[in-house]
């Protein structure tokens, strides 16, 4: 423990998707409830790196963060968790400065595991050596068994790195042994929505994925699809509303599959209008129940796969003023042949139909997609099919990724891997096209009014102060002057500058 700070401190740094951010909030909650306080990474006693592993660059970012923390805060105990930790725990544990590696399989017990590695509890921050601690995940097996949870012991990893016993620093087990959503899901500021820029919490209601896309490592590090029970979702939403939050982002790894692993009815809440013929809870029924049983002002739906944008979901999002007009629909490729090699469950004409239907029912909606450039075997003609489909469809923005081979995935062993320089050229073509489409979309709103929620971010320049806001249709907006955060305001768009709306809005006196 640092002598100038009698209260142990922690810092959580997140990498990757909204689900990872929600996991990071759950980790913060674990430490807060145990009496630790949050601190900057260069001053914290414990630094937790919550990693992503979706691409090679994501792994590189995590390794760079480990080096940075070790350089800036050499006394910190560095704990690495998340998807990279689940995929390659021994690799990470061998890195200089890493104290402990805790996979997604044990993320829900991270604070308990971390603090149990201190000699005399959190009051004494002398980290036990591996030889004296001899701690392993089997320490927690009785507690898990008492709760009726499936458990598989940590793999017998006995490699020795620099004289340190590796197994004692690894807490990773089979992610597929987990059949429920164990981590607390709420992104929540300890002091409420006005204490920092966290005006839009994430609620992770689903984890894992049952799809097996040939390029994707996520199912192997997140496990099978698991849904948060409805009563717990309602409790969390109700608590967030009571705390003053006005917009809530519903997120998950494969969000549209929420409910398919649950029983027909969950105790404590009533589902609203499931799809015709459906006997199990589904994602539209979840949204309807949240709207009916809570007073949340605005829901925003995170990424949903094309096949899960049913007519029912499209109609619900379009018709409800309490659901933000925003649809993120992963594409990956516009080539039928490439989609088949990817093991994606839709064809380009199916995708086109979904996007056109979303635009027809929601003329103002932001529509985004994930697209991959340079998938193995992608020919010039196949790439052109992707470019042409994107050009034809009414996208607002794209997240463009250059293909990155992930260890153990079928795509990594496919022939005709696309040279990196060609994949990057294709990436740039798609990004340039996306920028053109985004600018055209934004300019179409000049002179029109949109709803926007003010964020707790204020910028200053030669022209004075500007408050950052986010529109209902997911566009950044700058308001002249300083405005109270976490307020929904009707705002006229006066201009577009640097990828954002500009408004000279002045609130009524």
ABEGO torsion letter per residue (X at the ends): XBAABABBBBBBBBBEBAAAAAAAAAAAAAAAAAGBBBBBAAABABBBBBBBAABAAAAAAAAAAAAAAAAABAABBBBBBEAAAAABAAAAAABBGBABBBBAAAAAAAAAAAAAABAAEAABABBBBAAAAGBBAAAAAAAAAAAGBBBBBBBBBABBBGGBBAAAABBBBBAAABABBABBABBBBAAEAAABABABBBBBABBEBABBBAABAAAAAAEBBBBBBAAAAAAAAAAAAAAGBABBBBBBABAAABGAABBABBBGBBBBGBBBGBABBBAAAAAAAAAAABABABBBBBBBBAAABBAAAAAAAAABAABBBBBBBBAGBABAAAAAAAGBABBAAAAAAAAAAAAAABAABBBBBBBBBGBBGBBAAAAAAAAAAAAABBBABBBBBBBBBBBGBAAAABBGBBBAAAAAAAAAAAAAAAAAAAAAAAAAABGBBBBBBBBBBBBBBAAEBBBBBBBAAGBBBBBBEBBBBGBBBBBBBABBBGGBBBBABBBBX
